Amino acid sequence: MKVFVSGAAGFIGFNLSLRLISEGYDVIGYDNLNDYYDVNLKKDRLKVLEQKDKFVFVRGTLENKELLEYIFQQEKPDYVVNLAAQAGVRYSLDNPRAYIDSNIVGFLNILECCRNFTVKHLVFASSSSVYGGNKSLPFSTSDNVDHPISLYAATKKSNELMAHTYSHLFDIPCTGLRFFTVYGPWGRPDMALFLFTKAIDQNQPIKVFNYGKMIRDFTYIDDIVEGVFRVMKHIPKKMLDADERGDTGSSTVAPYKIYNIGNNNPVELEHYIEVIEKCLGRKAIKEYLPLQAGDVPATYAQVDDLMRDVGFKPETSVEEGISKFIDWYKEYYK
């Protein structure tokens, strides 16, 4: 079996590719290696992957329709996992066009390839950001998500709508995954754990938004990968009757599904920082700031349907996950 993984040099794509290879899958990795964050980190991830016999890498953008079509025609992947996207809520305030190009135009190209070169299942990354300013916790996939508060979130909601349309029209099995604050070894340098660790280690102040009154459903990378892997093999089927789906929030009969993948155990930001301090053996210098535009004060994933359908829920504690990240950080940066 072949799996096309876009964003293979990224945090989740890299870890998922390693898991797929270990399970015997051939992986076609695709990434543009852009400079949104340290390219050297992406290249180092690729070095690990390229040591594997079952991995091939192609550098390109999602916007390159001709290259994508050529790869699908030549490689004929059985599964597609689309993890490539312009990430980041705050960055979308300054560079909105990057999100339209990659997350909308690029995702359309992925859908067209899945339509024209038959695949068993398209799994794509959505985000907890689609819940916007929802006040009801935990976030459920049956909740209304029509009010995103960042362009990044709007593009992810658009991906869900686009995928459903293609699933309905062309019977393409599609599953969207709403990830909740992913962290762990090889993580993104623009994320809180990486930023906090680097600053505390160098005795620099850390920016604590919303005056520390933030709650996040921090989800460890291994749990994310396990969820993606199980979902990939769980191919949604077209239903004759929407009620057969077993979830009142969806009236679709298309072979389409949305899941949350979150730790189902939200943690206060102040506690998260305390764990980092303990692992580093240093205290943080905190600069308290108001909530940034596009950010939400709390996230919390309901994962009942993930448990029901694939028998899995993330359970790694922040104490265990942060400790593993700090160990990796110290080794990687010597």
Disulfide bonds with the S-S distance in Angstrom:
none
